[in-house]
């Protein structure tokens, strides 16, 4: 990793890039089980210690080389405690969370927020601006009218869609950096950090582990978001994660070696509806209000798990041509888009900035 790449949550929040449950389990195991998420199998190598906890509606797991660290379990539990603290702050599903309180009160007056949350909001809007607003943390009302927020997808009426679009967008949120306050210019604005929060929590967790002296570790949240540091002792370099077929999660398409990097995959396989013969997934284009089409999954590898999380959603929405343009200006961001092939049920990959030594494509 070059010195200019962000290695901490603070670096990510300040935009420094390479541009000019209470229980845990541990075991030695071979990690080759089936998985329904967009990326899978953090490694196919044996002899790893794992510590896990459920948070943010998924399973967080930390992998360590067996026997390398005597403090691994204790450090992992502390890191997962931090994940839970972040969830308690960022979730919209608990009325007492700081974000829920912000959504309730920021439409009436400016609200002071904790520094890390303020900087996360700033960084989220910066990513939105960099991606033509394909990533928008105010787009929660769209998920509600489409029913995806309750996992009950339906096509909304035109009037519902128009009303939702009227209350989303970066210009409706006023951030005051001097006062560290947030004010919604429209009282019906609602911020949802679900598109970046898991990656942000992973960055915080791996930073905690590194501060406890654990330099060789791989963490994932639901296996679709992964962050790696150091190396798997059974490999020459880094950690290997798998990329699966977006329409057939049991089929692995590629393996990626992560060397002090993070990976995130976004796909619409988990929620979709059929409308007039079209399959419409749950990832919505906040600019049109309709589900994004043309891409089956988007995988991003970059230095920060939070940025990878947000960009995988944004590039899924942007589609191949705009993703290509974005990647020309960000050569440090590696992207693999899976799109439908002419053959029924087949996919092809559109890739940008991939490091040949880090990607292995498997026979299909």
BALOBA-1460 file (C-alpha; in Angstrom, 3 decimals):
// residues 364
<rec num="1" residu="x" x="0.000" y="0.000" z="0.000"/>
<rec num="2" residu="x" x="1.342" y="3.403" z="-0.920"/>
<rec num="3" residu="x" x="1.765" y="6.007" z="1.836"/>
<rec num="4" residu="x" x="-0.952" y="8.142" z="0.273"/>
<rec num="5" residu="x" x="-3.696" y="5.529" z="0.645"/>
<rec num="6" residu="x" x="-6.005" y="5.753" z="3.676"/>
<rec num="7" residu="x" x="-5.185" y="3.274" z="6.416"/>
<rec num="8" residu="x" x="-7.605" y="4.578" z="9.042"/>
<rec num="9" residu="x" x="-11.199" y="5.556" z="9.427"/>
<rec num="10" residu="x" x="-10.075" y="9.149" z="9.952"/>
<rec num="11" residu="x" x="-8.191" y="9.131" z="6.645"/>
<rec num="12" residu="x" x="-11.301" y="7.916" z="4.839"/>
<rec num="13" residu="x" x="-13.587" y="10.451" z="6.486"/>
<rec num="14" residu="x" x="-11.249" y="13.239" z="5.475"/>
<rec num="15" residu="x" x="-11.191" y="12.012" z="1.907"/>
<rec num="16" residu="x" x="-7.558" y="10.904" z="1.802"/>
<rec num="17" residu="x" x="-7.256" y="8.544" z="-1.125"/>
<rec num="18" residu="x" x="-4.555" y="7.522" z="-3.562"/>
<rec num="19" residu="x" x="-5.597" y="10.278" z="-5.900"/>
<rec num="20" residu="x" x="-2.544" y="13.157" z="-6.821"/>
<rec num="21" residu="x" x="-24.521" y="-10.631" z="19.484"/>
<rec num="22" residu="x" x="-22.554" y="-11.002" z="22.784"/>
<rec num="23" residu="x" x="-21.226" y="-14.427" z="21.933"/>
<rec num="24" residu="x" x="-18.304" y="-15.442" z="19.772"/>
<rec num="25" residu="x" x="-17.103" y="-18.717" z="18.356"/>
<rec num="26" residu="x" x="-13.613" y="-19.785" z="17.432"/>
<rec num="27" residu="x" x="-12.362" y="-22.821" z="15.590"/>
<rec num="28" residu="x" x="-9.836" y="-24.167" z="13.134"/>
<rec num="29" residu="x" x="-11.668" y="-24.846" z="9.934"/>
<rec num="30" residu="x" x="-11.590" y="-24.955" z="6.170"/>
<rec num="31" residu="x" x="-13.784" y="-22.110" z="4.954"/>
<rec num="32" residu="x" x="-15.408" y="-23.623" z="1.903"/>
<rec num="33" residu="x" x="-19.103" y="-23.654" z="2.715"/>
<rec num="34" residu="x" x="-21.827" y="-22.386" z="0.422"/>
<rec num="35" residu="x" x="-22.924" y="-18.793" z="0.745"/>
<rec num="36" residu="x" x="-25.760" y="-16.758" z="-0.730"/>
<rec num="37" residu="x" x="-24.031" y="-13.389" z="-0.608"/>
<rec num="38" residu="x" x="-22.411" y="-11.616" z="-3.513"/>
<rec num="39" residu="x" x="-18.873" y="-12.526" z="-2.495"/>
<rec num="40" residu="x" x="-17.948" y="-15.605" z="-0.553"/>
<rec num="41" residu="x" x="-15.291" y="-17.761" z="1.115"/>
<rec num="42" residu="x" x="-12.848" y="-15.273" z="2.636"/>
<rec num="43" residu="x" x="-10.240" y="-17.936" z="2.002"/>
<rec num="44" residu="x" x="-10.114" y="-21.531" z="0.892"/>
<rec num="45" residu="x" x="-7.110" y="-22.217" z="3.105"/>
<rec num="46" residu="x" x="-7.310" y="-24.217" z="6.352"/>
<rec num="47" residu="x" x="-5.988" y="-23.641" z="9.860"/>
<rec num="48" residu="x" x="-7.637" y="-20.382" z="10.693"/>
<rec num="49" residu="x" x="-9.079" y="-19.164" z="13.943"/>
<rec num="50" residu="x" x="-12.413" y="-17.403" z="13.581"/>
<rec num="51" residu="x" x="-14.337" y="-15.150" z="15.935"/>
<rec num="52" residu="x" x="-17.840" y="-14.075" z="15.000"/>
<rec num="53" residu="x" x="-20.765" y="-12.000" z="16.160"/>
<rec num="54" residu="x" x="-24.062" y="-11.005" z="14.609"/>
<rec num="55" residu="x" x="-24.509" y="-7.273" z="14.031"/>
<rec num="56" residu="x" x="-26.056" y="-4.991" z="11.415"/>
<rec num="57" residu="x" x="-28.394" y="-7.800" z="10.320"/>
<rec num="58" residu="x" x="-25.511" y="-10.036" z="9.222"/>
<rec num="59" residu="x" x="-22.683" y="-12.164" z="10.602"/>
<rec num="60" residu="x" x="-19.396" y="-10.382" z="11.201"/>
<rec num="61" residu="x" x="-16.369" y="-12.684" z="11.268"/>
<rec num="62" residu="x" x="-12.680" y="-12.154" z="11.933"/>
<rec num="63" residu="x" x="-10.090" y="-14.632" z="10.647"/>
<rec num="64" residu="x" x="-6.621" y="-15.066" z="12.134"/>
<rec num="65" residu="x" x="-3.756" y="-17.430" z="11.472"/>
<rec num="66" residu="x" x="-4.193" y="-20.145" z="14.102"/>
<rec num="67" residu="x" x="-1.727" y="-19.760" z="16.951"/>
<rec num="68" residu="x" x="-0.272" y="-16.463" z="15.751"/>
<rec num="69" residu="x" x="-1.849" y="-14.207" z="18.383"/>
<rec num="70" residu="x" x="-2.637" y="-15.174" z="21.965"/>
<rec num="71" residu="x" x="-4.838" y="-12.070" z="22.302"/>
<rec num="72" residu="x" x="-6.818" y="-12.651" z="19.086"/>
<rec num="73" residu="x" x="-10.158" y="-13.571" z="20.656"/>
<rec num="74" residu="x" x="-10.091" y="-10.765" z="23.211"/>
<rec num="75" residu="x" x="-9.090" y="-8.217" z="20.569"/>
<rec num="76" residu="x" x="-11.789" y="-9.456" z="18.170"/>
<rec num="77" residu="x" x="-14.463" y="-9.171" z="20.842"/>
<rec num="78" residu="x" x="-13.365" y="-5.590" z="21.518"/>
<rec num="79" residu="x" x="-13.526" y="-4.851" z="17.776"/>
<rec num="80" residu="x" x="-17.036" y="-6.301" z="17.567"/>
<rec num="81" residu="x" x="-18.049" y="-4.232" z="20.592"/>
<rec num="82" residu="x" x="-17.032" y="-1.229" z="18.508"/>
<rec num="83" residu="x" x="-19.151" y="-2.491" z="15.584"/>
<rec num="84" residu="x" x="-22.143" y="-2.705" z="17.913"/>
<rec num="85" residu="x" x="-21.516" y="0.835" z="19.161"/>
<rec num="86" residu="x" x="-21.447" y="2.085" z="15.578"/>
<rec num="87" residu="x" x="-24.645" y="0.191" z="14.782"/>
<rec num="88" residu="x" x="-26.309" y="1.774" z="17.816"/>
<rec num="89" residu="x" x="-25.333" y="5.184" z="16.495"/>
<rec num="90" residu="x" x="-26.116" y="4.742" z="12.783"/>
<rec num="91" residu="x" x="-29.184" y="2.488" z="12.638"/>
<rec num="92" residu="x" x="-32.551" y="3.917" z="11.645"/>
<rec num="93" residu="x" x="-34.330" y="0.943" z="13.207"/>
<rec num="94" residu="x" x="-33.814" y="2.068" z="16.808"/>
<rec num="95" residu="x" x="-35.589" y="5.277" z="17.814"/>
<rec num="96" residu="x" x="-32.893" y="6.124" z="20.368"/>
<rec num="97" residu="x" x="-29.996" y="6.038" z="17.874"/>
<rec num="98" residu="x" x="-28.233" y="9.294" z="17.073"/>
<rec num="99" residu="x" x="-29.212" y="9.026" z="13.400"/>
<rec num="100" residu="x" x="-32.888" y="8.408" z="14.253"/>
<rec num="101" residu="x" x="-32.874" y="11.460" z="16.518"/>
<rec num="102" residu="x" x="-31.235" y="13.478" z="13.766"/>
<rec num="103" residu="x" x="-33.961" y="12.419" z="11.325"/>
<rec num="104" residu="x" x="-36.649" y="13.424" z="13.819"/>
<rec num="105" residu="x" x="-35.299" y="16.850" z="14.702"/>
<rec num="106" residu="x" x="-33.081" y="18.196" z="11.906"/>
<rec num="107" residu="x" x="-36.093" y="19.320" z="9.887"/>
<rec num="108" residu="x" x="-37.051" y="21.708" z="12.690"/>
<rec num="109" residu="x" x="-33.650" y="23.132" z="13.605"/>
<rec num="110" residu="x" x="-29.909" y="22.575" z="13.277"/>
<rec num="111" residu="x" x="-28.773" y="19.535" z="15.273"/>
<rec num="112" residu="x" x="-25.290" y="19.000" z="16.706"/>
<rec num="113" residu="x" x="-23.877" y="15.552" z="15.961"/>
<rec num="114" residu="x" x="-20.847" y="13.577" z="17.096"/>
<rec num="115" residu="x" x="-17.692" y="14.303" z="15.066"/>
<rec num="116" residu="x" x="-17.311" y="10.893" z="13.388"/>
<rec num="117" residu="x" x="-20.955" y="10.915" z="12.321"/>
<rec num="118" residu="x" x="-20.647" y="14.444" z="10.967"/>
<rec num="119" residu="x" x="-17.562" y="13.500" z="8.954"/>
<rec num="120" residu="x" x="-19.258" y="10.332" z="7.674"/>
<rec num="121" residu="x" x="-22.153" y="12.457" z="6.411"/>
<rec num="122" residu="x" x="-19.694" y="14.805" z="4.717"/>
<rec num="123" residu="x" x="-17.820" y="11.932" z="3.097"/>
<rec num="124" residu="x" x="-21.064" y="10.281" z="1.943"/>
<rec num="125" residu="x" x="-22.155" y="13.452" z="0.182"/>
<rec num="126" residu="x" x="-18.701" y="13.811" z="-1.388"/>
<rec num="127" residu="x" x="-19.008" y="10.307" z="-2.840"/>
<rec num="128" residu="x" x="-22.468" y="11.236" z="-4.099"/>
<rec num="129" residu="x" x="-21.039" y="14.282" z="-5.866"/>
<rec num="130" residu="x" x="-18.220" y="12.196" z="-7.375"/>
<rec num="131" residu="x" x="-20.680" y="9.616" z="-8.763"/>
<rec num="132" residu="x" x="-23.307" y="11.918" z="-10.298"/>
<rec num="133" residu="x" x="-25.508" y="11.338" z="-7.219"/>
<rec num="134" residu="x" x="-25.800" y="7.616" z="-7.976"/>
<rec num="135" residu="x" x="-25.018" y="7.190" z="-4.284"/>
<rec num="136" residu="x" x="-27.436" y="9.172" z="-2.123"/>
<rec num="137" residu="x" x="-27.899" y="8.668" z="1.622"/>
<rec num="138" residu="x" x="-31.213" y="10.567" z="1.498"/>
<rec num="139" residu="x" x="-32.843" y="8.024" z="-0.848"/>
<rec num="140" residu="x" x="-34.541" y="6.011" z="1.917"/>
<rec num="141" residu="x" x="-38.069" y="7.205" z="0.966"/>
<rec num="142" residu="x" x="-37.681" y="5.455" z="-2.378"/>
<rec num="143" residu="x" x="-37.082" y="2.073" z="-0.720"/>
<rec num="144" residu="x" x="-40.204" y="2.663" z="1.343"/>
<rec num="145" residu="x" x="-42.522" y="3.365" z="-1.593"/>
<rec num="146" residu="x" x="-41.117" y="0.376" z="-3.491"/>
<rec num="147" residu="x" x="-41.665" y="-1.818" z="-0.418"/>
<rec num="148" residu="x" x="-38.063" y="-2.993" z="-0.343"/>
<rec num="149" residu="x" x="-37.522" y="-1.482" z="3.121"/>
<rec num="150" residu="x" x="-40.001" y="-4.070" z="4.437"/>
<rec num="151" residu="x" x="-38.961" y="-6.801" z="1.982"/>
<rec num="152" residu="x" x="-42.417" y="-6.504" z="0.358"/>
<rec num="153" residu="x" x="-41.540" y="-5.232" z="-3.108"/>
<rec num="154" residu="x" x="-44.203" y="-3.602" z="-5.267"/>
<rec num="155" residu="x" x="-44.342" y="-1.071" z="-8.083"/>
<rec num="156" residu="x" x="-45.466" y="2.284" z="-6.638"/>
<rec num="157" residu="x" x="-47.980" y="4.597" z="-8.209"/>
<rec num="158" residu="x" x="-46.508" y="7.479" z="-10.195"/>
<rec num="159" residu="x" x="-47.778" y="9.966" z="-7.609"/>
<rec num="160" residu="x" x="-46.028" y="8.049" z="-4.797"/>
<rec num="161" residu="x" x="-42.788" y="7.991" z="-6.712"/>
<rec num="162" residu="x" x="-42.978" y="11.680" z="-7.538"/>
<rec num="163" residu="x" x="-43.652" y="12.541" z="-3.889"/>
<rec num="164" residu="x" x="-40.689" y="10.472" z="-2.689"/>
<rec num="165" residu="x" x="-38.329" y="12.058" z="-5.233"/>
<rec num="166" residu="x" x="-39.346" y="15.507" z="-4.026"/>
<rec num="167" residu="x" x="-37.884" y="14.801" z="-0.598"/>
<rec num="168" residu="x" x="-34.484" y="13.369" z="-1.479"/>
<rec num="169" residu="x" x="-31.219" y="14.922" z="-2.595"/>
<rec num="170" residu="x" x="-27.994" y="16.367" z="-1.228"/>
<rec num="171" residu="x" x="-29.121" y="20.038" z="-1.600"/>
<rec num="172" residu="x" x="-31.814" y="19.427" z="1.021"/>
<rec num="173" residu="x" x="-29.240" y="18.785" z="3.762"/>
<rec num="174" residu="x" x="-27.198" y="21.639" z="5.172"/>
<rec num="175" residu="x" x="-23.941" y="20.729" z="6.927"/>
<rec num="176" residu="x" x="-22.197" y="23.365" z="9.036"/>
<rec num="177" residu="x" x="-18.577" y="22.324" z="9.520"/>
<rec num="178" residu="x" x="-17.765" y="25.095" z="11.982"/>
<rec num="179" residu="x" x="-20.684" y="24.341" z="14.271"/>
<rec num="180" residu="x" x="-20.715" y="20.598" z="13.472"/>
<rec num="181" residu="x" x="-24.458" y="20.714" z="12.907"/>
<rec num="182" residu="x" x="-26.921" y="19.249" z="10.410"/>
<rec num="183" residu="x" x="-30.124" y="20.898" z="9.216"/>
<rec num="184" residu="x" x="-32.709" y="19.478" z="6.817"/>
<rec num="185" residu="x" x="-34.187" y="22.140" z="4.544"/>
<rec num="186" residu="x" x="-37.131" y="19.794" z="3.993"/>
<rec num="187" residu="x" x="-38.633" y="18.270" z="7.165"/>
<rec num="188" residu="x" x="-39.436" y="15.058" z="5.292"/>
<rec num="189" residu="x" x="-35.799" y="14.303" z="4.510"/>
<rec num="190" residu="x" x="-34.508" y="11.081" z="6.052"/>
<rec num="191" residu="x" x="-30.887" y="9.956" z="5.981"/>
<rec num="192" residu="x" x="-30.103" y="6.231" z="5.809"/>
<rec num="193" residu="x" x="-26.454" y="5.113" z="6.011"/>
<rec num="194" residu="x" x="-27.158" y="1.492" z="5.086"/>
<rec num="195" residu="x" x="-25.125" y="1.838" z="1.886"/>
<rec num="196" residu="x" x="-21.917" y="2.772" z="3.693"/>
<rec num="197" residu="x" x="-22.352" y="1.896" z="7.367"/>
<rec num="198" residu="x" x="-21.191" y="-1.719" z="7.223"/>
<rec num="199" residu="x" x="-17.984" y="-0.819" z="5.447"/>
<rec num="200" residu="x" x="-17.435" y="2.033" z="7.877"/>
<rec num="201" residu="x" x="-17.839" y="-0.389" z="10.790"/>
<rec num="202" residu="x" x="-15.340" y="-2.801" z="9.211"/>
<rec num="203" residu="x" x="-12.789" y="-0.003" z="8.871"/>
<rec num="204" residu="x" x="-13.244" y="0.844" z="12.538"/>
<rec num="205" residu="x" x="-12.980" y="-2.811" z="13.588"/>
<rec num="206" residu="x" x="-9.777" y="-3.508" z="11.658"/>
<rec num="207" residu="x" x="-8.274" y="-0.281" z="12.979"/>
<rec num="208" residu="x" x="-9.068" y="-1.510" z="16.504"/>
<rec num="209" residu="x" x="-7.396" y="-4.862" z="15.818"/>
<rec num="210" residu="x" x="-4.303" y="-3.180" z="14.423"/>
<rec num="211" residu="x" x="-4.063" y="-0.983" z="17.511"/>
<rec num="212" residu="x" x="-4.068" y="-4.193" z="19.579"/>
<rec num="213" residu="x" x="-1.105" y="-5.498" z="17.604"/>
<rec num="214" residu="x" x="-2.924" y="-7.821" z="15.171"/>
<rec num="215" residu="x" x="-1.480" y="-7.055" z="11.757"/>
<rec num="216" residu="x" x="-2.554" y="-10.251" z="9.923"/>
<rec num="217" residu="x" x="-6.341" y="-10.420" z="9.852"/>
<rec num="218" residu="x" x="-9.307" y="-10.612" z="7.522"/>
<rec num="219" residu="x" x="-12.740" y="-9.293" z="8.505"/>
<rec num="220" residu="x" x="-16.056" y="-9.539" z="6.719"/>
<rec num="221" residu="x" x="-19.583" y="-8.374" z="7.329"/>
<rec num="222" residu="x" x="-22.055" y="-10.701" z="5.654"/>
<rec num="223" residu="x" x="-19.256" y="-11.747" z="3.248"/>
<rec num="224" residu="x" x="-20.272" y="-9.072" z="0.745"/>
<rec num="225" residu="x" x="-17.976" y="-6.571" z="2.473"/>
<rec num="226" residu="x" x="-14.415" y="-7.616" z="3.337"/>
<rec num="227" residu="x" x="-11.297" y="-5.869" z="4.624"/>
<rec num="228" residu="x" x="-7.852" y="-7.478" z="4.796"/>
<rec num="229" residu="x" x="-4.602" y="-6.656" z="6.534"/>
<rec num="230" residu="x" x="-1.312" y="-8.512" z="6.313"/>
<rec num="231" residu="x" x="-1.453" y="-12.090" z="5.046"/>
<rec num="232" residu="x" x="-2.800" y="-15.554" z="5.510"/>
<rec num="233" residu="x" x="0.185" y="-17.590" z="6.716"/>
<rec num="234" residu="x" x="-0.658" y="-20.346" z="4.229"/>
<rec num="235" residu="x" x="-0.335" y="-17.973" z="1.274"/>
<rec num="236" residu="x" x="2.598" y="-16.130" z="-0.198"/>
<rec num="237" residu="x" x="0.759" y="-12.822" z="-0.076"/>
<rec num="238" residu="x" x="-2.466" y="-11.334" z="1.184"/>
<rec num="239" residu="x" x="-5.810" y="-13.068" z="1.646"/>
<rec num="240" residu="x" x="-7.971" y="-14.700" z="-1.032"/>
<rec num="241" residu="x" x="-11.700" y="-14.068" z="-1.352"/>
<rec num="242" residu="x" x="-14.081" y="-15.487" z="-3.923"/>
<rec num="243" residu="x" x="-16.409" y="-13.775" z="-6.354"/>
<rec num="244" residu="x" x="-19.551" y="-15.738" z="-7.155"/>
<rec num="245" residu="x" x="-21.975" y="-15.813" z="-10.072"/>
<rec num="246" residu="x" x="-24.702" y="-13.186" z="-9.431"/>
<rec num="247" residu="x" x="-27.412" y="-15.579" z="-10.654"/>
<rec num="248" residu="x" x="-25.943" y="-18.774" z="-9.194"/>
<rec num="249" residu="x" x="-24.303" y="-18.180" z="-5.789"/>
<rec num="250" residu="x" x="-22.910" y="-21.727" z="-5.733"/>
<rec num="251" residu="x" x="-20.717" y="-21.002" z="-8.754"/>
<rec num="252" residu="x" x="-17.450" y="-19.175" z="-8.162"/>
<rec num="253" residu="x" x="-16.277" y="-16.980" z="-11.043"/>
<rec num="254" residu="x" x="-13.044" y="-15.504" z="-9.722"/>
<rec num="255" residu="x" x="-10.694" y="-15.219" z="-6.782"/>
<rec num="256" residu="x" x="-9.220" y="-11.933" z="-5.615"/>
<rec num="257" residu="x" x="-6.095" y="-11.531" z="-3.501"/>
<rec num="258" residu="x" x="-6.544" y="-8.661" z="-1.060"/>
<rec num="259" residu="x" x="-3.341" y="-7.059" z="0.162"/>
<rec num="260" residu="x" x="-4.171" y="-4.340" z="2.689"/>
<rec num="261" residu="x" x="-7.347" y="-3.634" z="0.737"/>
<rec num="262" residu="x" x="-11.105" y="-3.832" z="1.079"/>
<rec num="263" residu="x" x="-13.702" y="-5.374" z="-1.221"/>
<rec num="264" residu="x" x="-17.427" y="-4.855" z="-1.509"/>
<rec num="265" residu="x" x="-19.980" y="-6.414" z="-3.843"/>
<rec num="266" residu="x" x="-23.460" y="-5.045" z="-4.485"/>
<rec num="267" residu="x" x="-26.082" y="-7.072" z="-6.311"/>
<rec num="268" residu="x" x="-29.832" y="-7.265" z="-6.651"/>
<rec num="269" residu="x" x="-30.108" y="-11.004" z="-6.124"/>
<rec num="270" residu="x" x="-31.485" y="-10.798" z="-2.588"/>
<rec num="271" residu="x" x="-34.623" y="-8.779" z="-3.398"/>
<rec num="272" residu="x" x="-36.469" y="-8.269" z="-6.666"/>
<rec num="273" residu="x" x="-39.901" y="-8.157" z="-8.248"/>
<rec num="274" residu="x" x="-41.147" y="-8.869" z="-11.777"/>
<rec num="275" residu="x" x="-43.018" y="-6.126" z="-13.595"/>
<rec num="276" residu="x" x="-44.220" y="-6.368" z="-17.207"/>
<rec num="277" residu="x" x="-41.733" y="-9.135" z="-17.858"/>
<rec num="278" residu="x" x="-38.804" y="-7.214" z="-16.363"/>
<rec num="279" residu="x" x="-36.920" y="-8.249" z="-13.252"/>
<rec num="280" residu="x" x="-36.538" y="-5.198" z="-11.020"/>
<rec num="281" residu="x" x="-34.018" y="-5.408" z="-8.188"/>
<rec num="282" residu="x" x="-33.919" y="-3.560" z="-4.881"/>
<rec num="283" residu="x" x="-30.996" y="-1.249" z="-5.744"/>
<rec num="284" residu="x" x="-32.682" y="1.980" z="-6.780"/>
<rec num="285" residu="x" x="-31.370" y="4.827" z="-8.896"/>
<rec num="286" residu="x" x="-31.984" y="7.867" z="-6.673"/>
<rec num="287" residu="x" x="-32.037" y="10.126" z="-9.721"/>
<rec num="288" residu="x" x="-34.967" y="8.410" z="-11.430"/>
<rec num="289" residu="x" x="-36.606" y="6.577" z="-8.549"/>
<rec num="290" residu="x" x="-36.587" y="3.297" z="-10.484"/>
<rec num="291" residu="x" x="-34.516" y="0.156" z="-9.900"/>
<rec num="292" residu="x" x="-31.149" y="0.276" z="-11.630"/>
<rec num="293" residu="x" x="-30.910" y="-2.064" z="-14.622"/>
<rec num="294" residu="x" x="-28.141" y="-3.414" z="-16.807"/>
<rec num="295" residu="x" x="-25.743" y="-4.646" z="-14.112"/>
<rec num="296" residu="x" x="-26.147" y="-7.867" z="-12.120"/>
<rec num="297" residu="x" x="-23.413" y="-7.206" z="-9.573"/>
<rec num="298" residu="x" x="-20.685" y="-4.653" z="-8.961"/>
<rec num="299" residu="x" x="-17.487" y="-5.475" z="-7.089"/>
<rec num="300" residu="x" x="-15.095" y="-2.748" z="-5.955"/>
<rec num="301" residu="x" x="-11.628" y="-3.135" z="-4.432"/>
<rec num="302" residu="x" x="-10.088" y="-0.071" z="-2.846"/>
<rec num="303" residu="x" x="-8.254" y="0.984" z="0.298"/>
<rec num="304" residu="x" x="-11.278" y="1.719" z="2.499"/>
<rec num="305" residu="x" x="-14.145" y="-0.668" z="3.219"/>
<rec num="306" residu="x" x="-16.539" y="2.259" z="3.593"/>
<rec num="307" residu="x" x="-15.614" y="3.664" z="0.200"/>
<rec num="308" residu="x" x="-15.783" y="0.215" z="-1.401"/>
<rec num="309" residu="x" x="-19.233" y="-0.238" z="0.141"/>
<rec num="310" residu="x" x="-20.540" y="3.054" z="-1.229"/>
<rec num="311" residu="x" x="-18.871" y="2.761" z="-4.633"/>
<rec num="312" residu="x" x="-20.142" y="-0.759" z="-5.288"/>
<rec num="313" residu="x" x="-23.678" y="0.611" z="-4.987"/>
<rec num="314" residu="x" x="-22.929" y="3.746" z="-6.993"/>
<rec num="315" residu="x" x="-21.238" y="1.928" z="-9.885"/>
<rec num="316" residu="x" x="-24.032" y="-0.652" z="-9.977"/>
<rec num="317" residu="x" x="-26.424" y="2.249" z="-10.499"/>
<rec num="318" residu="x" x="-24.188" y="4.130" z="-12.945"/>
<rec num="319" residu="x" x="-23.816" y="1.217" z="-15.347"/>
<rec num="320" residu="x" x="-20.910" y="0.193" z="-17.547"/>
<rec num="321" residu="x" x="-20.243" y="3.361" z="-19.540"/>
<rec num="322" residu="x" x="-20.334" y="5.808" z="-16.632"/>
<rec num="323" residu="x" x="-18.413" y="3.372" z="-14.426"/>
<rec num="324" residu="x" x="-15.689" y="3.270" z="-17.068"/>
<rec num="325" residu="x" x="-15.447" y="7.062" z="-17.067"/>
<rec num="326" residu="x" x="-15.310" y="7.146" z="-13.267"/>
<rec num="327" residu="x" x="-12.519" y="4.574" z="-13.154"/>
<rec num="328" residu="x" x="-10.446" y="6.513" z="-15.666"/>
<rec num="329" residu="x" x="-10.212" y="9.295" z="-13.109"/>
<rec num="330" residu="x" x="-9.681" y="6.906" z="-10.185"/>
<rec num="331" residu="x" x="-7.025" y="4.386" z="-11.301"/>
<rec num="332" residu="x" x="-6.594" y="3.057" z="-7.761"/>
<rec num="333" residu="x" x="-10.203" y="1.792" z="-7.701"/>
<rec num="334" residu="x" x="-10.536" y="-1.740" z="-9.118"/>
<rec num="335" residu="x" x="-13.966" y="-2.636" z="-10.474"/>
<rec num="336" residu="x" x="-15.614" y="-5.765" z="-11.878"/>
<rec num="337" residu="x" x="-19.157" y="-5.425" z="-13.193"/>
<rec num="338" residu="x" x="-21.120" y="-8.578" z="-14.002"/>
<rec num="339" residu="x" x="-23.660" y="-7.931" z="-16.754"/>
<rec num="340" residu="x" x="-26.064" y="-10.188" z="-18.653"/>
<rec num="341" residu="x" x="-24.580" y="-12.076" z="-21.581"/>
<rec num="342" residu="x" x="-26.410" y="-12.842" z="-24.816"/>
<rec num="343" residu="x" x="-26.696" y="-16.479" z="-23.751"/>
<rec num="344" residu="x" x="-29.591" y="-17.232" z="-21.412"/>
<rec num="345" residu="x" x="-28.460" y="-17.301" z="-17.792"/>
<rec num="346" residu="x" x="-24.859" y="-16.401" z="-18.656"/>
<rec num="347" residu="x" x="-22.918" y="-13.341" z="-17.572"/>
<rec num="348" residu="x" x="-19.917" y="-11.455" z="-18.842"/>
<rec num="349" residu="x" x="-17.569" y="-9.217" z="-16.919"/>
<rec num="350" residu="x" x="-16.707" y="-5.605" z="-17.642"/>
<rec num="351" residu="x" x="-13.578" y="-4.721" z="-15.654"/>
<rec num="352" residu="x" x="-11.591" y="-1.579" z="-14.978"/>
<rec num="353" residu="x" x="-8.203" y="-1.043" z="-13.333"/>
<rec num="354" residu="x" x="-7.832" y="-4.670" z="-12.233"/>
<rec num="355" residu="x" x="-4.384" y="-5.649" z="-10.996"/>
<rec num="356" residu="x" x="-3.553" y="-8.799" z="-12.986"/>
<rec num="357" residu="x" x="-1.490" y="-10.348" z="-10.183"/>
<rec num="358" residu="x" x="-4.405" y="-10.073" z="-7.754"/>
<rec num="359" residu="x" x="-7.221" y="-11.532" z="-9.865"/>
<rec num="360" residu="x" x="-7.637" y="-15.147" z="-10.920"/>
<rec num="361" residu="x" x="-10.514" y="-16.041" z="-13.225"/>
<rec num="362" residu="x" x="-11.828" y="-19.575" z="-12.958"/>
<rec num="363" residu="x" x="-12.989" y="-21.904" z="-15.706"/>
<rec num="364" residu="x" x="-16.744" y="-21.816" z="-16.170"/>
